[in-house]
Amino acid sequence: MSGVLVTGGTGTTGKSLVQVLRKAGVQARAASRNPAAADPDAIRFDWNDPTTYGPALDGMDRVFLLPPVESVDPLPLVEPFLRQAQLAGIRRLVMLGSAIVLPNAPSAVEMAAQVQAQPGGVVLRASGFMQNFLRPHPLAEDIHRLGEIRTAAGDGELGWVDARDIAASAAALLADLGVDARSDYLITGPHGMSYPQAAQIITAQTGRQVRVKHATEQEQAAAYRASGMPTEFADALAAVERGIKEGREDQVSTAVLDLTGRPPRAFAEFVSDHADEWTQ
């Protein structure tokens, strides 16, 4: 038996990846804390419950690894899973990482190195998700309720990428073990984009007036905490926005094109696909 274990299988990227793999005829086991009862290939998986690791890996030879979210130090949870994956004979392991290393997250680089040391280990370092502009993300909630984007990033640009393109890139590596893979890919959209530019595109394409409200790093951290984010994670995200403002995260790559054979979606296309999100 062989197939792909997709951790975070009901999330933004994982759900899309499961669909792409199954459409290609590849068995994809959707793993999540609350697996869908109607999906016979869904299984319970919880980073905080190591007893779920073995059953999830059983019979699989490939893994899509989504580390615990909203954590600045996920390695203590991921490390035991990596050991079990190696014992299970996993032949390719693709981890969704971030192009942005959170401040005060010393284990992020070490986690990537441990993944790359696994047989067939690959790290996808994704830039900011375009899906952050969709609810229930706090950014999208502010657009919906207030018609504004609150940011501490100023006019700094980020290579925003559609999660569907991340999933397609992962699928290209996981569907066929014969694909020659590097150990590291920077996954971005086709160009850099600032929050003011995003607001202009949403306004122009949907008619919904969206303005930008500039905030300090401290104000942004407080807003993230108020949305329910853990304090340490909220503070780290606000510090990331300072890095964007200073131009340290303005990176663009051709990885999506290289892996999938087609260019990544531009933000204008993403907005067109989700226009109802901002007009209802």
Secondary structure in CASP SS format (residue, H / E / C, confidence):
PFRMAT SS
TARGET T0000
AUTHOR 0000-0000-0000
METHOD secondary structure of the structure
MODEL  1
M C 1.00
S C 1.00
G C 1.00
V E 1.00
L E 1.00
V E 1.00
T E 1.00
G C 1.00
G C 1.00
T C 1.00
G C 1.00
T H 1.00
T H 1.00
G H 1.00
K H 1.00
S H 1.00
L H 1.00
V H 1.00
Q H 1.00
V H 1.00
L H 1.00
R H 1.00
K H 1.00
A C 1.00
G C 1.00
V C 1.00
Q C 1.00
A E 1.00
R E 1.00
A E 1.00
A E 1.00
S E 1.00
R C 1.00
N C 1.00
P C 1.00
A C 1.00
A C 1.00
A C 1.00
D C 1.00
P C 1.00
D C 1.00
A E 1.00
I E 1.00
R E 1.00
F C 1.00
D C 1.00
W C 1.00
N C 1.00
D C 1.00
P H 1.00
T H 1.00
T H 1.00
Y H 1.00
G H 1.00
P H 1.00
A H 1.00
L H 1.00
D C 1.00
G C 1.00
M C 1.00
D C 1.00
R E 1.00
V E 1.00
F E 1.00
L E 1.00
L C 1.00
P C 1.00
P C 1.00
V C 1.00
E C 1.00
S C 1.00
V C 1.00
D C 1.00
P C 1.00
L H 1.00
P H 1.00
L H 1.00
V H 1.00
E H 1.00
P H 1.00
F H 1.00
L H 1.00
R H 1.00
Q H 1.00
A H 1.00
Q H 1.00
L H 1.00
A C 1.00
G C 1.00
I C 1.00
R C 1.00
R E 1.00
L E 1.00
V E 1.00
M E 1.00
L E 1.00
G E 1.00
S E 1.00
A C 1.00
I C 1.00
V C 1.00
L C 1.00
P C 1.00
N C 1.00
A C 1.00
P C 1.00
S H 1.00
A H 1.00
V H 1.00
E H 1.00
M H 1.00
A H 1.00
A H 1.00
Q H 1.00
V H 1.00
Q H 1.00
A C 1.00
Q C 1.00
P C 1.00
G C 1.00
G E 1.00
V E 1.00
V E 1.00
L E 1.00
R E 1.00
A E 1.00
S C 1.00
G C 1.00
F E 1.00
M H 1.00
Q H 1.00
N H 1.00
F H 1.00
L C 1.00
R C 1.00
P C 1.00
H C 1.00
P H 1.00
L H 1.00
A H 1.00
E H 1.00
D H 1.00
I H 1.00
H H 1.00
R H 1.00
L H 1.00
G C 1.00
E E 1.00
I E 1.00
R E 1.00
T E 1.00
A C 1.00
A C 1.00
G C 1.00
D C 1.00
G C 1.00
E C 1.00
L E 1.00
G C 1.00
W C 1.00
V E 1.00
D C 1.00
A H 1.00
R H 1.00
D H 1.00
I H 1.00
A H 1.00
A H 1.00
S H 1.00
A H 1.00
A H 1.00
A H 1.00
L H 1.00
L H 1.00
A C 1.00
D C 1.00
L C 1.00
G C 1.00
V C 1.00
D C 1.00
A C 1.00
R C 1.00
S C 1.00
D E 1.00
Y E 1.00
L E 1.00
I E 1.00
T C 1.00
G C 1.00
P C 1.00
H C 1.00
G C 1.00
M E 1.00
S C 1.00
Y H 1.00
P H 1.00
Q H 1.00
A H 1.00
A H 1.00
Q H 1.00
I H 1.00
I H 1.00
T H 1.00
A H 1.00
Q H 1.00
T H 1.00
G C 1.00
R C 1.00
Q C 1.00
V C 1.00
R E 1.00
V E 1.00
K E 1.00
H E 1.00
A C 1.00
T C 1.00
E H 1.00
Q H 1.00
E H 1.00
Q H 1.00
A H 1.00
A H 1.00
A H 1.00
Y H 1.00
R H 1.00
A H 1.00
S C 1.00
G C 1.00
M C 1.00
P C 1.00
T H 1.00
E H 1.00
F H 1.00
A H 1.00
D H 1.00
A H 1.00
L H 1.00
A H 1.00
A H 1.00
V H 1.00
E H 1.00
R H 1.00
G H 1.00
I H 1.00
K H 1.00
E C 1.00
G C 1.00
R C 1.00
E C 1.00
D C 1.00
Q C 1.00
V C 1.00
S C 1.00
T C 1.00
A H 1.00
V H 1.00
L H 1.00
D H 1.00
L H 1.00
T H 1.00
G C 1.00
R C 1.00
P C 1.00
P C 1.00
R C 1.00
A C 1.00
F H 1.00
A H 1.00
E H 1.00
F H 1.00
V H 1.00
S H 1.00
D H 1.00
H C 1.00
A C 1.00
D H 1.00
E H 1.00
W H 1.00
T H 1.00
Q C 1.00
END
